[in-house]
Amino acid sequence: MATTLLRAEKVVTLDAQDTIYQPGYLVVEDDRIVELGPQSTPGNRRFDREVDLGPRLIMPGLVNAHTHSPMVLFRGHAEGHSLFTFEGWYNTIRVVEEVLDPDMLPPAVAVSCAEMIRTGTTCFADQYFWMDKIVPEVRKSGLRAALAYGVVEMGDEAARERELAAAAAFLESLAGDSRLIGWVGPHAFFVDNSEEAMALEVELADRFQTGLHIHLATDGSEDRYCQEKYGQTAIQQLKEMGILDHPILAAHCITVPEEDFPTLAEHPFTVVVASSSAMKNAAGAAPLKAMIEAGVNAALGTDNVTNNNSYDMFKEMQITGKLMSLRERTPNAVPTRHILEMATMGGARALGLEDEIGSLEAGKKADLISLDLTEIGWPPVGGQDVYTALVYAVSGMHVRDVMVDGRWLLRDGRWTTIDYAQARADLERVHAELEKRLAE
């Protein structure tokens, strides 16, 4: 077993006790943290490797709980359009996807993984199709991921059978994988996934003991449909169908009625707030403060970079904090510590990984990042507390090192698992081909 000693000026654990070591150390044995503490060196011992990070802050890696990694290929294609309505999504994105070649996806996924690593994400929840083109790139990157096979069937029986068969084959292919988890990804309940499909998707999730990654309540379509057909809200209908008994990762939740918050809190349900995407699409702000107060688990995501343009989760934390204060007309409406919780343990909890990642503790996976304390944004040290600095003053470009499973993915700002220059060149090439197809 290989042991590595990491030392740094500050170690922010984000554990239940909010432990901060200054200076601090961690001992990593293979893929796990086995020890951490408040001094520079843990006694008179030998390690296989000793790494002194100096004036850097070590913290848990960030969890991007909702994105679509291939869609970096569409960055810039939806400017001025809202993707938060069915018509906007279909006419802007779906029509582009119809001319895609699956072989265009690998360089897009590689670039997305590189951007996530560079800005401090160590685990992400993805939703898309053609997973056979996505999985190899994510594996090569070294990132941890919950990959959901995206299902769009629009009530068509042939499409339903085809997509669910592909989803089942994908889930089977990830059995036993130590870093990649398979999920089922109905794109949007009641919108482009019929009740027949929903029932089969739940059966699939049961069969593979996994969850459902969905979009929910971006413009109220689900509630309008369910009120007209069933005489109740979409959440109450999902409860009646038994779907809420399964782990659900629900992106956006902007228009969920407040009366449904207690129901969500009683079930394994996570709201994933993607504030940059919601703002850019003029969709409004999710009622995050009220959801948290009701006991709903909350996580943070960037959404795709067609909507957002950036994978930087530090930016996402900052924007979320400011947007929620604006929405509530209350400064610090969602405290900085809770925003950090959303970006770490909230996402881990949503994916069923709270015992493995989300905080720095002995026994957990060695998924961590370091930030440069000599960069702009930190001083004066005695002024802002460290949580405020992490949420409002720094960005992903402060990240210098990234480790997943005890393996460096970024070291001193350089990727170790991805040839970014090559991935970017390949992305430019396939994007030019996509533009050519769209012009025909």
Steps between C-alpha positions, in 0.01 A plus 500: 500500500634842399483781755519870419539782750345831391579821687342841447457836669129434551276191489124569490328167567131604471423223750206518743716687752630750241857401586773716349870422546747784459752369408383147435584165349330198346627148456367324191533124474424379149156656429397605852575755767624310804604788723491879520592752762612847605877495468738499207634147551333211686788394721824328408377266223587400147274526198538386142447859386498835677341799328525844656241722332615804696268805487201308373161406641390137479125432495261233373455478126182657365199300379331635187159339545350582160660538161513360145867453410468455119318832465818706512477427127200737488659782702381824341221338297214608725584862577183705529274195528341338804557128536267482801186454293426192293475705180824686569689181581359306205551772238845602621667183628305197385521605136880522535519161670315347205798567271764392752731211430574301819872516418484876557445446872836372635699824453211701646491279808879518536493882490214507752690270736811716463306817584338336801833374631668837444234678708485255791224250422584142596157339451216583261151381414448481126192438288521419129469220246768317294664406827733258322677811366499679836612233747851440354586871517377536857696189599819640345452832680503334844193691616229341712158515335136395515407458135130494413385366166271776368161378380275704270209304350215752464239227533635302204500127573786415264718778643411387852606141436819606324610752763420282801684205347803724446473629857488145637806396298686807625415431865613140458833619357585697816440217745788483745666824387668668797469862379212510252140445609216446256169686540180517298445841336140577399546843342179649642206317659160576340669720236704274271461182708153345511350325801562167323869583468517624860370169634760307299777739607417437864511124435843547344623703798373228734671230300837672520450651848559853379326836468332732251666819370237737358413859412203631695289814521687737272184671373204335674414262214481193723260662744273629224485154346440318828240747625305458178532121480514394867376799697818533705857628478773307322671425833182354646451293185858372520436405862181318406689310229765394753775674307606721792598188694806474275809725516433799278748763386275783377659791317352850533166465691425867439119475495439221755211619724598571860225266620703212354823572689411282804425210264840535336671514840343166594652322200850433358472810283768758421442837339799600287518876461673626185474874552713621208297293257168612648601866485632480144180328386287763677325221690509648849658392827418175677344541847816356652480658845148369563592155369801478731291617795244230417776239518552428129853390410660756269796475264664723243561453128621701205258346247643470150734767368258584220283644776772619733820526295712400804568191712647710783321388817659782700325746267182298544522527879551876480213556259268278702571684823443840343191393305334355810569816699345702218199266479437515874600867537712380793882512517657157546159337447676167449813507720836441335561182699178352363592597145830314548298209638292495182814488286653215699301287745161592352606355166666201666182428697290525185713233332507271803871572549489695827707234678768518231540862387380853580728568798858425604485229765697188585356205312358704213624504143797725427302737277640846568619824346742776593471874443781756487489726807740750342249582224269802501174492695617369837632804692465637756518162671350637820206655313286245317465149637617211285148394398417850378826510306434163335148596393536867408866593448676225307438303181590169349813659356641503856508117486850356473465130581224241462503144634241224454539155656848603615611574143602843375284626212647851520841586645622857529232606253590238238277214393650156556233282338378710205688645204297819495666647191417188299146476640436864415636460147278196451200694632564784254515245218171327582331834569595617150341182363186565708477857366531365147214255558278769649559723197395231252 
